[in-house]
Amino acid sequence: MKKTLSILFILLSLPLLSKEAQACDSCNFFEYSLLQNRSYIGLFYRHRQFGGYDRYGYTSPNPGTAVVTSSLANGFENGATAKYAPQARTAVTPSLDQDMIVMHEPEGTGLYVNKTDQDWETYETVELRGNFTWKNQWNFTFLLPYESNRVHYQKMLDLPNPVQDTTLNVHGWGDLTIAADFIHYIYQDKARHTFRPGLAIVAPTGQSRQIAANGDAFDPIIQPGTGSWSYVARLNYQLFYTKTGLNAGFSYKQSTEGAQNYQFGNSINASAIGFHQLSFKGDWLLVPNVGAYYEQSQKDHWKGEEQQLTGGKVAFAQAGLDVNRQEWTLSVMWQTPVYQNLNGNQIQHQNRLSIGLIKAFKL
C-alpha cells in the first residue's frame, strides 16, 4: 500500500515563468507532486508549438500613440497602412539578412511580417528539478531550465527589402525558480485532503541579453531569461480517495521590469485534473489522468508602453500517463487548446508535450 502512494502525477498549476508572451505562456509551470509527500529529483522535457493566425497577410497593432507610414501597401499581397509605436527599437540595416533579424513579433519596429500559414514557433525546455520535503509539513522546490526557442516567418519586410524564410534561434539558461509550500492534511475514513499554500520566487539568473549576428540583443520575448524578479502566490488542493483522486490549483504571478526595459504582464492560471491508479505485474503502477488547464495574462510593457500583441486567455484539454516502478516514475502529458482569445493578431497556440523522469528518495 505504501508503494502505491509513492507514484507521481502531473499537476499543472504554478505560473513560474517560461516566457512566450502570447496569452499566458509566461506563466505555465509544470508541478509534479507525490501522493505520499516525498523528496525527488527529476529531469523534464517540454515542447510547445505555435502556428496559424486569426487573419493572414499584413496586420498591425493599434497602439495609443503611433507613427503612420504609407509605403507598406506594396510590400505584401494583402498590404495595409502600418502603425507602430515609436518607443521601440528600429531596424538597423537597410539591406537585411535573415541572420540579422532580432525581433520575435516586430511590434514597434521597422520590421513587418506578412503573416502566413507557414509561420511557426517552437519553445523547448530541458529542466532539472529538485523537490525536498521536510517533516512532512514543508515542501521546497527548485527548477533550473535550459531553453531552446525558434521562431520562423515565411515573409518579413524591412523597407524596402523583403526577406523570405526567416528563422530566429535563441538558446541558453533560463531563470532559476525557488518555491516553498506548507502542507496541511485532513483525513477521513477513506479519503485524504491535502492543502498546499505556497510562495515562489523566480530570480534573474538566466541569459536575458543574447546577441544576434548584427550585435543587437534579441527581442526580450524569446530570450532564455527575463532579467526580472517574479513573485508567485499559489494554492494547490488534492483529494485522494482509495485509488482515485482530483488535483486542483490556482496561482497568481507578478513580475518586475527586466532586461531591455521589458516587463511581462501579471498572470493567473488554474487547473483541475482527475487520476486513477492501476496495479500491473506486482510492483508496476499506471496512473492515467485527464483534465483542463487555463491561462490568462495582462499585456506586457516595453519601455513603459503597452505591447498590443501580448496577453490574452487560453484553455487546454489534457491527458497523461505516469508509469511507476518502485522509486522511479516516467511521466508523459499532452495538451491541446480548446479555446483561445489572444490580444491582437497573435500566432495561435497549438499542442504541448511534457515528459519527465523522476527518482524519489528519502532525506
MIVEXFI-778605 format. One line per 2 residues: their letters; for each residue x negated, y negated, z negated of N, C-alpha, C. Coordinates in steps of 0.1 Angstrom, whole numbers. Atoms other than C-alpha are relative to their C-alpha. Layout:
BEGIN
a) X Y Z X Y Z X Y Z  ...
END
This chain:
BEGIN
mk) -8 12 0 0 0 0 -9 -13 0  9 12 0 -28 -24 -8 -7 -2 14
kt) 6 1 -14 -43 -16 26 9 -7 9  -9 7 -9 -12 -27 43 1 -15 -2
ls) -1 14 3 -13 -60 26 -12 -8 4  12 8 -5 -47 -69 40 0 -4 14
il) -1 3 -14 -35 -73 75 1 -15 2  0 14 -3 -40 -107 91 12 -3 10
fi) -10 3 -10 -13 -125 110 -3 -15 4  2 13 -5 -11 -157 130 10 -10 -6
ll) -9 11 5 3 -189 115 -5 -13 6  4 12 -7 1 -219 138 7 -12 -7
sl) -7 10 8 8 -249 115 -8 -12 -3  8 12 4 -21 -273 110 -4 -8 11
pl) 4 8 -11 -28 -303 131 -14 -5 -2  14 3 4 -66 -303 127 -9 -2 12
ls) 7 6 -11 -78 -319 159 -8 9 9  7 -6 -11 -88 -303 191 2 -8 12
ke) -4 13 -6 -83 -332 214 5 0 14  -5 6 -12 -65 -334 246 11 -10 -5
aq) -10 9 5 -42 -364 243 14 1 6  -13 -2 -4 -13 -351 262 8 6 -11
ac) -9 -4 11 16 -347 237 -9 1 -12  8 -1 12 0 -333 206 -10 11 1
ds) 12 -10 0 -29 -312 218 -10 -5 -10  9 5 10 -48 -335 195 4 6 -14
cn) -4 -4 14 -30 -317 166 0 15 -2  -2 -14 4 -29 -280 170 -12 6 -6
ff) 10 -7 8 -49 -259 146 6 14 -3  -6 -14 1 -45 -221 145 -5 6 -13
ey) 4 -5 13 -45 -209 109 3 15 -1  -2 -14 3 -49 -173 100 -1 2 -15
sl) -1 -2 14 -38 -162 66 1 15 -3  -2 -14 4 -39 -129 47 13 2 -8
lq) -12 -3 8 -8 -113 34 -3 1 -14  5 0 14 -27 -105 3 -12 -9 1
nr) 10 10 -2 -48 -136 0 -14 5 -4  13 -4 2 -84 -127 5 -9 -9 9
sy) 10 8 -8 -116 -142 20 -2 8 13  3 -6 -13 -126 -136 56 -9 -9 7
ig) 8 8 -10 -150 -147 83 5 4 14  -6 -4 -13 -138 -148 119 -6 -8 11
lf) 4 6 -13 -147 -157 155 12 -1 9  -13 2 -7 -119 -171 176 -3 -7 14
yr) 1 6 -13 -115 -180 213 14 -5 3  -13 6 -4 -87 -203 225 -2 -6 14
hr) 0 5 -14 -78 -212 261 13 -7 2  -12 7 -3 -53 -239 271 -1 -5 14
qf) -1 3 -15 -42 -246 307 11 -11 2  -9 11 -4 -25 -277 322 1 0 15
gg) -1 2 -15 -11 -283 357 14 -4 3  -13 4 -4 18 -299 375 4 -14 -6
yd) -5 13 5 35 -333 371 15 -2 2  -13 3 -3 69 -348 370 2 -6 14
ry) 0 6 -13 61 -368 401 -14 1 6  13 -1 -7 34 -364 427 -3 -12 8
gy) 5 12 -7 14 -389 447 -5 -10 -11  6 10 9 0 -421 431 11 -6 -9
ts) -8 7 9 18 -433 400 -8 -6 -10  8 8 9 6 -458 375 8 -2 -13
pn) -6 3 13 13 -465 338 5 -15 1  -6 13 0 32 -497 329 -3 -7 -13
pg) 4 7 12 12 -514 301 6 -14 -2  -6 13 2 24 -546 285 -7 -11 7
ta) 8 10 -8 -5 -566 300 -6 8 11  6 -8 -12 -16 -556 335 -5 -10 10
vv) 5 7 -12 -36 -568 364 5 8 12  -6 -6 -11 -20 -561 397 -9 -1 12
ts) 7 0 -13 -38 -551 429 9 5 10  -9 -4 -10 -22 -546 462 -6 9 11
sl) 7 -7 -10 -48 -526 481 1 15 -1  -1 -15 2 -39 -491 468 10 6 10
an) -11 -6 -7 -9 -486 491 -6 8 12  5 -7 -11 -31 -475 520 -9 12 -5
gf) 9 -10 5 -52 -452 497 6 14 0  -7 -13 1 -26 -424 494 12 1 9
en) -12 -2 -8 2 -409 513 12 -6 -7  -11 6 8 26 -420 485 -5 -12 -8
ga) 7 11 7 8 -452 477 10 -9 -7  -8 9 8 21 -478 452 -9 -11 -5
ta) 8 11 6 10 -511 437 -5 5 -13  7 -4 12 -15 -505 410 2 -10 -12
ky) -1 8 12 -10 -518 375 -9 7 -11  9 -6 10 -37 -513 349 -4 -10 -11
ap) 4 9 11 -47 -527 315 -14 -5 2  13 6 -3 -77 -550 317 -11 4 -10
qa) 10 -1 11 -94 -539 285 -10 11 2  9 -12 -1 -109 -506 296 -11 -1 10
rt) 12 -1 -9 -140 -496 315 4 -1 15  -2 0 -14 -141 -504 352 -10 9 7
av) 10 -9 -8 -157 -482 379 -12 -8 3  12 7 -1 -193 -490 382 -7 2 13
tp) 7 -2 -12 -203 -477 416 9 -2 12  -8 3 -11 -190 -490 449 2 13 9
sl) -1 -13 -7 -197 -456 465 -1 11 -10  -2 -9 12 -185 -429 442 -3 15 4
dq) 3 -14 0 -200 -394 439 8 7 -11  -8 -7 10 -179 -368 421 -7 2 -13
dm) 7 -2 12 -207 -363 396 -1 -13 -8  0 13 8 -204 -400 386 13 -3 -7
iv) -13 3 6 -168 -398 375 0 4 -15  0 -3 14 -163 -400 338 14 0 -7
mh) -13 2 6 -126 -406 333 9 13 2  -10 -11 0 -100 -379 324 13 -5 7
ep) -12 7 -7 -68 -399 332 -3 -14 1  7 13 -1 -82 -431 346 10 -12 -2
eg) -9 12 4 -57 -455 329 -9 -11 -4  7 12 3 -70 -490 328 -14 -1 6
tg) 13 0 -7 -99 -484 352 1 -3 15  -1 1 -14 -108 -489 388 2 13 7
ly) -2 -13 -6 -102 -452 394 15 3 0  -14 -4 -1 -68 -439 406 1 14 5
vn) -2 -14 -4 -55 -404 410 12 2 8  -12 -4 -8 -32 -392 438 4 14 -6
kt) -4 -13 8 -15 -365 416 6 10 9  -5 -11 -9 -11 -332 434 2 12 -8
dq) -3 -13 6 0 -297 426 -13 9 -1  13 -7 1 -37 -287 429 -9 -5 -12
dw) 7 5 11 -48 -307 399 1 10 -12  -1 -9 12 -56 -287 367 -10 -5 -11
et) 9 2 11 -72 -289 333 -1 13 -8  1 -11 9 -86 -262 311 -9 -5 -12
ye) 7 3 12 -98 -265 275 -2 13 -8  4 -13 7 -117 -236 259 -8 -3 -13
tv) 6 1 13 -128 -233 223 -5 13 -5  5 -11 8 -151 -208 206 -3 -5 -14
el) -1 6 13 -147 -213 169 -5 10 -11  4 -8 12 -165 -199 138 9 -5 -12
rg) -9 4 11 -141 -199 108 -3 8 -12  1 -6 12 -146 -191 72 11 -3 -10
nf) -11 2 9 -119 -186 46 -4 6 -14  5 -4 14 -126 -183 8 11 -2 -10
tw) -11 1 11 -100 -175 -19 -7 1 -14  6 1 14 -109 -184 -55 11 2 -10
kn) -9 -3 11 -90 -169 -85 14 2 5  -13 -3 -5 -61 -161 -62 10 -12 -1
qw) -9 12 1 -48 -197 -66 -5 -11 9  5 11 -8 -71 -218 -44 -6 7 13
nf) 5 -5 -13 -80 -213 -7 -8 -11 7  8 10 -7 -108 -231 11 -4 5 14
tf) 2 -4 -14 -114 -230 49 -9 -10 7  8 9 -9 -140 -244 73 1 5 14
ll) 0 -3 -14 -139 -245 111 -11 -7 7  10 7 -8 -168 -252 134 2 4 15
py) -3 -3 -14 -158 -253 171 -10 -4 10  8 4 -12 -177 -254 204 10 -1 11
es) -10 3 -10 -157 -270 232 -6 0 14  3 1 -15 -158 -265 270 12 -5 7
nr) -11 7 -6 -135 -289 288 -2 -2 15  2 2 -15 -129 -290 326 13 -7 5
vh) -12 7 -6 -106 -314 345 -3 -2 15  1 0 -15 -100 -312 383 11 -9 6
yq) -10 8 -8 -84 -338 405 -3 3 15  1 -3 -14 -78 -329 442 -3 -13 8
km) 2 13 -7 -77 -366 453 -1 -11 -11  2 11 9 -92 -395 434 -5 -12 9
ld) 4 12 -8 -98 -431 448 -7 -10 -9  7 12 6 -124 -456 438 -1 -10 12
lp) -1 9 -12 -116 -485 461 -14 -5 4  -9 -5 -11 -124 -484 489 -3 14 4
np) 5 -13 -4 -138 -449 488 7 12 -6  -7 -12 6 -117 -417 483 -10 11 -3
vq) 8 -11 4 -132 -387 466 9 12 -1  -7 -13 0 -120 -351 471 -6 10 -10
dt) 5 -11 8 -122 -321 448 -9 -5 -12  8 6 11 -134 -340 417 2 9 -12
tl) -1 -8 12 -142 -318 387 -9 -6 -11  7 5 11 -153 -331 353 -3 12 -10
nv) 4 -11 9 -172 -307 330 -7 -6 -12  5 5 13 -179 -315 293 -1 11 -10
hg) 2 -11 9 -194 -291 268 -7 -6 -13  8 4 12 -206 -295 232 8 4 -13
wg) -6 -3 13 -199 -291 195 12 -9 -3  -12 7 4 -165 -302 182 -2 -4 -15
dl) 1 5 13 -158 -318 148 3 11 -10  -1 -10 11 -161 -298 115 12 -3 -8
ti) -12 1 8 -129 -292 96 -2 7 -13  0 -6 14 -127 -285 58 14 -2 -6
aa) -14 0 5 -94 -276 42 1 7 -13  -2 -6 13 -82 -267 7 15 1 -2
df) -14 -3 3 -48 -251 -3 1 4 -15  -4 -5 12 -32 -245 -36 11 11 2
ih) -9 -11 -3 -14 -211 -37 9 3 -12  -10 -2 10 18 -206 -56 10 12 4
yi) -8 -11 -4 37 -173 -57 13 0 -9  -12 -4 7 73 -164 -66 4 14 4
yq) -3 -14 -3 81 -127 -69 14 3 -3  -13 -5 2 114 -110 -66 -1 15 1
dk) 0 -14 1 124 -73 -66 -8 6 12  7 -6 -12 113 -65 -30 -6 -11 9
ar) 4 12 -8 103 -100 -18 -11 -8 -8  10 9 5 74 -124 -23 0 -13 8
ht) 0 13 -6 75 -161 -16 -14 -6 -3  13 6 2 42 -179 -11 1 -15 5
fr) 1 14 -4 39 -217 -10 -14 -5 -1  14 4 -1 7 -233 1 -1 -15 4
pg) 3 14 -3 5 -271 -1 -15 -2 1  15 2 -2 -29 -284 11 -3 -13 7
la) 6 11 -7 -51 -311 25 -12 4 8  11 -3 -9 -77 -311 52 -7 -13 5
iv) 7 12 -6 -104 -335 65 -8 5 12  8 -2 -12 -119 -335 100 -11 -10 0
ap) 12 9 0 -154 -350 99 -5 -3 14  5 4 -13 -170 -368 128 -14 6 3
tg) 13 -7 -2 -198 -342 133 -2 4 14  1 -5 -14 -191 -333 169 -7 -10 10
qs) 6 9 -10 -206 -347 201 10 -8 7  -10 9 -5 -185 -377 210 -4 -10 10
rq) 5 10 -10 -207 -396 234 -8 8 11  6 -8 -11 -216 -370 261 -1 -10 12
ia) 3 9 -11 -231 -388 291 1 7 14  -1 -5 -14 -223 -383 328 -12 -4 8
an) 12 2 -8 -247 -385 357 -3 -14 2  3 14 -2 -243 -422 361 -4 -8 -13
gd) 4 6 12 -253 -428 325 11 -5 -9  -12 4 8 -218 -437 312 5 12 -8
af) -6 -10 9 -201 -418 284 13 5 7  -13 -5 -4 -172 -395 294 11 -6 -8
dp) -12 4 6 -137 -405 286 1 6 -14  -2 -5 13 -130 -401 248 9 12 -1
ii) -10 -11 1 -101 -377 255 -7 13 3  6 -13 -3 -124 -350 269 -13 2 -6
qp) 12 -2 8 -153 -354 246 2 12 -10  -2 -11 10 -160 -323 224 3 -5 -14
gt) -3 6 13 -160 -345 193 8 -13 1  -8 12 0 -140 -376 183 -7 -12 -5
gs) 6 11 7 -163 -397 162 8 -7 -10  -10 6 10 -134 -404 138 2 10 -11
ws) -5 -8 11 -122 -391 105 15 2 1  -14 -3 0 -89 -374 104 4 7 -13
yv) -5 -4 13 -68 -366 73 14 7 3  -12 -8 -2 -41 -339 72 7 4 -13
ar) -8 -5 11 -13 -332 47 9 11 6  -7 -12 -5 4 -298 51 7 8 -10
ln) -7 -9 9 28 -273 36 3 13 8  -3 -13 -6 29 -236 45 9 9 -9
yq) -9 -8 8 55 -211 34 0 14 6  -1 -14 -5 56 -173 37 11 8 -9
lf) -9 -10 6 84 -148 29 -4 14 5  4 -13 -3 73 -112 27 9 10 -7
yt) -10 -9 5 100 -85 23 -3 14 6  5 -13 -4 88 -49 24 -11 -1 11
kt) 10 1 -11 71 -48 58 4 -10 10  -4 10 -9 88 -77 74 -2 -14 -6
gl) 2 13 6 81 -114 70 2 -12 9  -2 12 -7 85 -150 80 -10 -10 -4
na) 9 11 3 60 -178 82 5 -13 5  -4 13 -4 68 -215 84 -10 -10 -5
gf) 9 10 4 46 -245 83 3 -14 6  -2 14 -5 47 -283 87 -13 -8 -4
sy) 12 8 3 18 -308 88 1 -14 7  1 14 -5 10 -345 94 -14 -4 1
kq) 14 4 -1 -23 -359 107 -1 -14 4  3 14 -2 -37 -394 107 -14 -1 3
st) 14 1 -4 -69 -404 125 -4 -15 -1  6 13 -1 -92 -434 122 -5 -3 14
eg) 6 3 -12 -107 -452 151 -14 7 1  12 -8 -2 -136 -432 166 -9 -5 10
aq) 10 4 -10 -162 -432 193 6 -8 11  -5 9 -11 -158 -458 221 12 -7 -3
ny) -12 8 5 -132 -476 200 13 7 4  -12 -7 -3 -107 -449 207 6 6 -12
qf) -7 -5 11 -80 -439 182 11 9 5  -11 -9 -4 -58 -408 186 12 -3 -8
gn) -12 3 7 -22 -412 177 3 10 -11  -5 -8 11 -7 -399 145 9 11 5
si) -7 -11 -6 9 -365 149 6 9 -11  -6 -10 9 31 -338 133 1 13 8
na) -4 -12 -6 37 -302 141 6 10 -10  -8 -10 9 58 -273 128 0 13 8
sa) 0 -13 -6 60 -236 134 9 9 -9  -7 -11 7 82 -206 125 -3 13 7
ig) 5 -13 -6 70 -170 131 5 11 -8  -4 -12 6 86 -137 123 -10 12 4
fh) 10 -11 -3 64 -105 120 5 13 -7  -4 -13 6 68 -68 112 -12 9 0
ql) 11 -9 1 42 -42 101 4 14 4  -2 -14 -4 39 -8 118 -12 8 -3
sf) 11 -8 3 17 20 105 -3 9 12  3 -7 -12 -2 40 131 -13 8 -3
kg) 11 -9 2 -25 70 126 -7 -2 -13  6 1 13 -31 66 89 -4 -13 -4
dw) 5 12 5 -52 36 84 0 -11 11  -2 11 -10 -42 16 116 13 -7 -3
ll) -12 8 1 -17 -12 114 2 -8 12  -4 9 -11 1 -30 142 10 -10 -6
vp) -9 10 4 18 -63 135 4 -9 12  -5 9 -11 38 -78 164 7 -12 -7
nv) -6 12 5 50 -113 159 6 -9 11  -6 9 -10 73 -138 177 4 -13 -7
ga) -3 12 7 81 -174 170 0 -12 9  0 12 -8 81 -210 181 -9 -10 -7
yy) 10 10 5 57 -239 177 3 -14 7  -4 14 -5 64 -277 181 -11 -10 -4
eq) 10 10 2 40 -306 185 6 -14 4  -5 14 -4 47 -344 186 -11 -9 -5
sq) 10 10 4 23 -373 186 3 -14 6  -2 13 -5 23 -410 190 -11 -3 11
kd) 10 3 -10 4 -428 217 -14 -4 -6  14 4 4 -34 -433 215 -2 -15 2
hw) 4 14 -2 -51 -467 213 -14 0 4  14 2 -5 -82 -477 232 -3 -15 -1
kg) 4 14 1 -99 -510 222 12 -8 -4  -11 7 6 -67 -519 203 12 0 9
ee) -12 0 -9 -43 -514 233 5 14 1  -8 -13 -1 -17 -486 235 -3 6 14
qq) 2 -7 -12 -25 -460 261 13 7 5  -13 -5 -4 6 -452 281 1 14 4
lt) 0 -14 -5 -4 -418 294 -5 10 -11  3 -9 12 -8 -402 259 12 1 -8
gg) -11 -2 10 15 -388 233 13 7 7  -12 -7 -5 49 -370 236 4 11 -9
kv) -5 -11 7 66 -339 225 -1 13 8  0 -13 -7 63 -302 234 3 11 -9
af) -4 -12 8 77 -269 222 -4 12 7  5 -13 -6 63 -234 228 7 11 -6
aq) -4 -14 5 77 -199 225 -13 8 0  13 -7 1 50 -175 214 3 15 -4
ag) -1 -14 4 44 -138 209 -15 4 -2  13 -4 3 14 -120 195 0 14 -6
ld) 2 -13 6 0 -88 181 -14 0 -7  12 -3 8 -25 -80 153 -2 15 -1
vn) 4 -14 1 -44 -47 153 -10 0 -12  8 0 12 -58 -39 119 -5 14 -4
rq) 6 -13 6 -81 -11 105 -9 -4 -11  8 3 12 -94 -15 70 -3 -15 -1
ew) 4 14 2 -113 -48 68 0 -8 13  1 7 -13 -112 -56 105 14 -2 6
tl) -12 3 -7 -85 -73 125 -3 -7 13  0 6 -13 -81 -81 162 13 -7 2
sv) -13 7 -1 -55 -108 168 1 -7 14  -3 6 -13 -40 -119 201 13 -7 0
mw) -12 8 -1 -15 -146 207 2 -7 13  -3 6 -13 2 -160 238 12 -11 -2
qt) -10 10 1 22 -193 240 4 -5 14  -5 6 -13 43 -207 269 10 -11 -3
pv) -8 11 4 60 -241 269 15 2 5  -14 -1 -4 98 -241 269 7 -14 1
yq) -5 14 -1 103 -279 265 -12 -10 -1  10 10 2 81 -309 270 5 -14 5
nl) -4 14 -3 88 -347 271 -12 -9 -3  12 7 2 55 -365 276 1 -14 5
ng) 0 14 -3 49 -402 278 -7 -2 14  6 2 -13 43 -413 314 -1 12 8
nq) 1 -12 -9 35 -390 343 -13 8 -3  12 -8 4 10 -368 324 1 14 6
iq) 1 -14 -5 -2 -334 336 7 8 -11  -9 -8 9 21 -307 321 -7 11 -7
hq) 5 -12 7 14 -281 295 3 13 8  -3 -14 -4 11 -245 307 -3 9 -11
nr) 1 -11 10 2 -213 289 -13 -2 -9  12 0 10 -22 -209 259 -2 14 -4
ls) 4 -13 4 -41 -179 248 -10 -2 -12  9 0 12 -58 -172 214 -4 14 -4
ig) 5 -14 4 -80 -142 205 -9 -2 -12  9 1 12 -96 -137 171 -5 14 -5
li) 5 -12 6 -118 -111 155 -4 -4 -14  1 4 14 -117 -112 117 -5 11 -9
ka) 5 -10 10 -136 -94 89 3 -5 -14  -4 4 14 -120 -96 54 -11 6 -10
fk) 9 -4 10 -141 -93 23 4 -6 -14  -3 5 14 -140 -98 -15 -13 -8 -4
l) 11 8 5 -161 -126 -31 -5 7 -13
END
